[in-house]
Amino acid sequence: MRKRYLLLIVTLVFGLALMAVDRYTQELVPFQTDSSVREADYYGEGLFSRQYGASGSLDQTFMAARSIHYPQEQRTEFSGPILTSTDDDGKQWQVTALQGEIQDNDHLLYLIGDVEIRPVSDNAMIIQTPALVYNSDTRIAETSDPVTITSPQIRVNATGMTMDLDRQRIEFRSEVTTHYVP
Amino acid sequence: LPDDWQQEMTIVSDRAEIDRKTGIGVYEGNVILTQGTLKIEASRLTLIRNDDKLEKAVAEGQPARYQQQMAADKPLTRAQGKRIDYFATQREVRVKGSARLEQEGNLFTGDLLTYDMTAETISASGGQAATSSAETSSGDGETSPGRIRMVIQPQSSSDNSEKAGEAQ
C-alpha cells in the first residue's frame, strides 16, 4: 500500500516539474523571435534616390544619412531624411526631419521630429510641425499636429494641415490664427 | 483710422485654406478679422491679396458684421448684412442683403449700401422688390421690400451756433 502512495507522489512531482519546464521554454521563445524580427538585413549610409516623371524630368529626390531595413516588418527607417520635390511651376520644395520611416512598396513616408517644409531657392516660407505623413505619389503632406507657417509677411498657427505641394494649396483643419504683417 | 491698413492684421477662424498661387485665403467658422480699429466678423471670409497687400475681403454670415473708426474724433461706423465686401485699396465698403449701416447716430437700411470712406458718402439702393415673403430689415425700422430707409440725426444746436459764429 505504502509503495503505491510513494509511486503516486513521485509521478505527481515529475508532472509538475515537466509543466514548469514547458512554461519556461514558452516564455523564452517570443523573446527570441522578437530579437530576430528586429534584425535588419541591410544598412545604408548616404542614401540618394531620384524619381523621374512621365516626361522624363526630375520629379523628386530623396536622401538620408542612414537607412536600415527590417525584412520581417517590411519597413525601412531613415536618419536625417531630406526630400526635394518640384511643384507645377518648377519651384523646388524641401521636406526635412530628424527621422523617417516607410513601409516596403508604399508611398507614405512618415517623418518624425522637427519636420520642416521650405522652398529650396528662397526663404519665402517655412512650415514646421512635429510629425508629418508625405505621400510621394500624390505629393500631399498631412499632419494632425500643431503647425506653424512663417514668412516675411504672414505667420499662421493651426492644428492639423493638408498641403498639396504641387498646387501650392494649404488647408488648416482647426484653431487657425493668421497674422498678416504689412 | 486712416492708418489701420498699416497695422498688423489678425484673423482667427476654425478652418482655413490658402492658395499660395492665387493669393486667395478662405477662412471659415467663427471668423474674426482685426486690423487697427477695423473689425470684421463672419462665418466665412475670403481674402484676396496682391503683392502681399490686402486687396479685398468678402465676409458672409447671418449676418456678417463690420466696424471701423474713420477718424480719431469720430465714433465707430458699423455695418451688417448677409455679405460685406471691403475694398481695401479703394477704401470702400459694400453691404448687401438686409444691409444696415450706422454712422454718427445716422442709420441706413436697404438691400445694398455702399460706403465710400474717402469721399465719406453713403449710397443706398433698395434692390429688387421681394416677390415671396416681405423682407424687413432687422432692428427697429420697418423697410418694405425694394425700399431704403435713412434716419439722419438733426445737427445739435451747439453745432448750429458754432456755424453761425463762423459765418459772421
Chai-1 contact restraints between the chains, C-beta under 6 A:
chainA,res_idxA,chainB,res_idxB,connection_type,confidence,min_distance_angstrom,max_distance_angstrom,comment,restraint_id
A,Q153,B,D52,contact,1.0,0.0,6.0,A-B,restraint_1
A,Q168,B,R20,contact,1.0,0.0,6.0,A-B,restraint_2
A,Q168,B,K21,contact,1.0,0.0,6.0,A-B,restraint_3
A,R169,B,D19,contact,1.0,0.0,6.0,A-B,restraint_4
A,I170,B,I18,contact,1.0,0.0,6.0,A-B,restraint_5
A,E171,B,E17,contact,1.0,0.0,6.0,A-B,restraint_6
A,F172,B,A16,contact,1.0,0.0,6.0,A-B,restraint_7
A,S174,B,D14,contact,1.0,0.0,6.0,A-B,restraint_8
A,V176,B,S13,contact,1.0,0.0,6.0,A-B,restraint_9
A,V176,B,A16,contact,1.0,0.0,6.0,A-B,restraint_10
A,T177,B,V12,contact,1.0,0.0,6.0,A-B,restraint_11
A,T178,B,I11,contact,1.0,0.0,6.0,A-B,restraint_12
A,H179,B,E8,contact,1.0,0.0,6.0,A-B,restraint_13
A,H179,B,T10,contact,1.0,0.0,6.0,A-B,restraint_14
A,Y180,B,M9,contact,1.0,0.0,6.0,A-B,restraint_15
A,V181,B,E8,contact,1.0,0.0,6.0,A-B,restraint_16
A,P182,B,Q6,contact,1.0,0.0,6.0,A-B,restraint_17
